[in-house]
Amino acid sequence: YMFYKEILLDYVHHDITRKWVFIYFKILLIIMAKETVVYFDLF
């Protein structure tokens, strides 16, 4: 029982981690896009 529970918890944790990584990646892309727009606006 505990073995299955650990696998389930590990899977759920991994899924949450993957979602957070995806969210952070999207935020990073948005920031980079804004910086690029500002940079090219100056020239």
N, CA, C and O atoms as a MOPAC input file, in Angstrom:
PM7 MOZYME 1SCF
protein

 N      0.84300 1    -1.20600 1     0.00000 1
 C      0.00000 1     0.00000 1     0.00000 1
 C      0.87800 1     1.25500 1     0.00000 1
 O      0.66900 1     2.17700 1    -0.78800 1
 N      1.85600 1     1.26500 1     0.89600 1
 C      2.74000 1     2.43100 1     0.99900 1
 C      3.53800 1     2.62900 1    -0.29300 1
 O      3.81100 1     3.75600 1    -0.70600 1
 N      3.90200 1     1.51000 1    -0.91700 1
 C      4.68100 1     1.55800 1    -2.15200 1
 C      3.90600 1     2.29400 1    -3.24900 1
 O      4.44800 1     3.16200 1    -3.93400 1
 N      2.63600 1     1.93300 1    -3.40200 1
 C      1.78600 1     2.58900 1    -4.40200 1
 C      1.56900 1     4.05900 1    -4.06200 1
 O      1.52600 1     4.91700 1    -4.94400 1
 N      1.43300 1     4.33300 1    -2.76700 1
 C      1.20900 1     5.70500 1    -2.31100 1
 C      2.42200 1     6.57500 1    -2.64700 1
 O      2.26800 1     7.71500 1    -3.08500 1
 N      3.60900 1     6.04300 1    -2.44400 1
 C      4.82200 1     6.79900 1    -2.75200 1
 C      4.93600 1     7.08400 1    -4.24700 1
 O      5.32900 1     8.17800 1    -4.65200 1
 N      4.59200 1     6.09400 1    -5.05600 1
 C      4.63000 1     6.27200 1    -6.51000 1
 C      3.63600 1     7.35200 1    -6.92500 1
 O      3.95000 1     8.20900 1    -7.75000 1
 N      2.44100 1     7.30600 1    -6.35100 1
 C      1.39600 1     8.28300 1    -6.66200 1
 C      1.84000 1     9.68700 1    -6.26100 1
 O      1.69200 1    10.63700 1    -7.03100 1
 N      2.39100 1     9.81100 1    -5.04100 1
 C      2.85200 1    11.11600 1    -4.56100 1
 C      3.98100 1    11.64900 1    -5.44000 1
 O      4.02200 1    12.83700 1    -5.75900 1
 N      4.89700 1    10.75900 1    -5.82800 1
 C      6.02200 1    11.15500 1    -6.67100 1
 C      5.52100 1    11.62800 1    -8.03400 1
 O      6.01600 1    12.61500 1    -8.57900 1
 N      4.53600 1    10.91300 1    -8.58000 1
 C      3.96300 1    11.26600 1    -9.88100 1
 C      3.27200 1    12.62600 1    -9.82300 1
 O      3.46300 1    13.46600 1   -10.70300 1
 N      2.46700 1    12.83500 1    -8.78100 1
 C      1.74900 1    14.10000 1    -8.60500 1
 C      2.74700 1    15.24100 1    -8.44000 1
 O      2.59100 1    16.30300 1    -9.04300 1
 N      3.78000 1    15.01600 1    -7.61500 1
 C      4.79900 1    16.03500 1    -7.37900 1
 C      5.50800 1    16.39000 1    -8.68700 1
 O      5.75600 1    17.56200 1    -8.97000 1
 N      5.82800 1    15.37000 1    -9.47500 1
 C      6.51000 1    15.58000 1   -10.74900 1
 C      5.62000 1    16.37700 1   -11.70100 1
 O      6.09700 1    17.26200 1   -12.41300 1
 N      4.34200 1    16.06300 1   -11.71000 1
 C      3.38800 1    16.75500 1   -12.57500 1
 C      3.29200 1    18.23100 1   -12.19800 1
 O      3.27700 1    19.09800 1   -13.07200 1
 N      3.22600 1    18.51600 1   -10.89800 1
 C      3.15800 1    19.89700 1   -10.40500 1
 C      4.44700 1    20.63800 1   -10.76900 1
 O      4.41000 1    21.78600 1   -11.20900 1
 N      5.57900 1    19.96900 1   -10.58000 1
 C      6.87700 1    20.57000 1   -10.89500 1
 C      6.94600 1    20.93000 1   -12.37400 1
 O      7.42300 1    22.00200 1   -12.74500 1
 N      6.46100 1    20.01600 1   -13.21200 1
 C      6.47400 1    20.23200 1   -14.65400 1
 C      5.61500 1    21.44000 1   -15.01800 1
 O      5.99100 1    22.23300 1   -15.88100 1
 N      4.46500 1    21.58000 1   -14.36500 1
 C      3.58600 1    22.72700 1   -14.62300 1
 C      4.26500 1    24.02300 1   -14.21600 1
 O      4.19600 1    25.01600 1   -14.94000 1
 N      4.93000 1    24.02000 1   -13.04100 1
 C      5.61900 1    25.23100 1   -12.57200 1
 C      6.76300 1    25.61200 1   -13.49600 1
 O      6.97700 1    26.79100 1   -13.77600 1
 N      7.50400 1    24.60100 1   -13.97300 1
 C      8.61100 1    24.86400 1   -14.89800 1
 C      8.06300 1    25.50800 1   -16.17000 1
 O      8.65600 1    26.44400 1   -16.70600 1
 N      6.92600 1    24.99700 1   -16.64800 1
 C      6.29200 1    25.53900 1   -17.85000 1
 C      5.85100 1    26.98200 1   -17.63300 1
 O      6.02400 1    27.82500 1   -18.51200 1
 N      5.28200 1    27.26700 1   -16.46000 1
 C      4.82900 1    28.62300 1   -16.12000 1
 C      6.02700 1    29.57700 1   -16.05700 1
 O      5.99000 1    30.67700 1   -16.60700 1
 N      7.09300 1    29.13000 1   -15.37300 1
 C      8.29100 1    29.97500 1   -15.26600 1
 C      8.89500 1    30.25100 1   -16.64300 1
 O      9.35200 1    31.35900 1   -16.92400 1
 N      8.88900 1    29.22400 1   -17.49500 1
 C      9.43500 1    29.35700 1   -18.84000 1
 C      8.64000 1    30.38200 1   -19.64500 1
 O      9.21800 1    31.19200 1   -20.37000 1
 N      7.31400 1    30.34300 1   -19.51700 1
 C      6.45200 1    31.29900 1   -20.21600 1
 C      6.70400 1    32.71600 1   -19.72300 1
 O      6.77400 1    33.64900 1   -20.52300 1
 N      6.84200 1    32.88500 1   -18.39900 1
 C      7.11400 1    34.20400 1   -17.81400 1
 C      8.45600 1    34.72900 1   -18.33100 1
 O      8.58400 1    35.90100 1   -18.68300 1
 N      9.45300 1    33.83700 1   -18.37000 1
 C     10.78100 1    34.21800 1   -18.85300 1
 C     10.71400 1    34.67600 1   -20.30800 1
 O     11.34000 1    35.66900 1   -20.67800 1
 N      9.95300 1    33.95200 1   -21.13500 1
 C      9.80400 1    34.32400 1   -22.54100 1
 C      9.13000 1    35.68100 1   -22.68700 1
 O      9.52300 1    36.48500 1   -23.53100 1
 N      8.11200 1    35.93700 1   -21.86400 1
 C      7.39800 1    37.22100 1   -21.91100 1
 C      8.34800 1    38.36200 1   -21.54100 1
 O      8.36300 1    39.40500 1   -22.19400 1
 N      9.14200 1    38.14900 1   -20.48200 1
 C     10.10500 1    39.16900 1   -20.03500 1
 C     11.13700 1    39.42900 1   -21.13700 1
 O     11.45200 1    40.58000 1   -21.44000 1
 N     11.66000 1    38.35400 1   -21.73000 1
 C     12.64700 1    38.49100 1   -22.80100 1
 C     12.05300 1    39.22600 1   -23.99500 1
 O     12.71800 1    40.06200 1   -24.60600 1
 N     10.80700 1    38.91600 1   -24.32600 1
 C     10.13100 1    39.57000 1   -25.45300 1
 C      9.99000 1    41.06700 1   -25.18500 1
 O     10.23500 1    41.88500 1   -26.07200 1
 N      9.59300 1    41.42500 1   -23.96300 1
 C      9.44500 1    42.83700 1   -23.59600 1
 C     10.79000 1    43.55400 1   -23.65900 1
 O     10.88200 1    44.66400 1   -24.18400 1
 N     11.82400 1    42.92200 1   -23.12900 1
 C     13.16600 1    43.51700 1   -23.14400 1
 C     13.63100 1    43.74600 1   -24.57900 1
 O     14.23200 1    44.77300 1   -24.89100 1
 N     13.34600 1    42.77900 1   -25.44600 1
 C     13.74600 1    42.87700 1   -26.85300 1
 C     13.02200 1    44.02800 1   -27.53100 1
 O     13.63500 1    44.79000 1   -28.27900 1
 N     11.72900 1    44.16400 1   -27.28000 1
 C     10.92600 1    45.24800 1   -27.86400 1
 C     11.46400 1    46.60000 1   -27.40200 1
 O     11.62800 1    47.51400 1   -28.20900 1
 N     11.73700 1    46.72700 1   -26.10500 1
 C     12.27400 1    47.98000 1   -25.55300 1
 C     13.64300 1    48.27600 1   -26.17000 1
 O     13.92800 1    49.41600 1   -26.53600 1
 N     14.49000 1    47.24200 1   -26.28500 1
 C     15.83200 1    47.39800 1   -26.84100 1
 C     15.78200 1    47.89300 1   -28.28100 1
 O     16.53100 1    48.79800 1   -28.65100 1
 N     14.91200 1    47.31100 1   -29.09200 1
 C     14.81900 1    47.70300 1   -30.49700 1
 C     14.08700 1    49.03000 1   -30.68300 1
 O     14.26600 1    49.69700 1   -31.70300 1
 N     13.27000 1    49.41600 1   -29.71200 1
 C     12.59300 1    50.71700 1   -29.77900 1
 C     13.59900 1    51.86200 1   -29.62500 1
 O     13.39200 1    52.95500 1   -30.15200 1
 N     14.68300 1    51.60100 1   -28.90000 1
 C     15.68300 1    52.63600 1   -28.65300 1
 C     16.47300 1    52.97600 1   -29.91200 1
 O     16.99000 1    54.08500 1   -30.04200 1
 N     16.56700 1    52.02100 1   -30.84300 1
 C     17.36900 1    52.25500 1   -32.04700 1
 C     16.48700 1    52.52100 1   -33.25700 1
 O     16.99700 1    52.73900 1   -34.35600 1

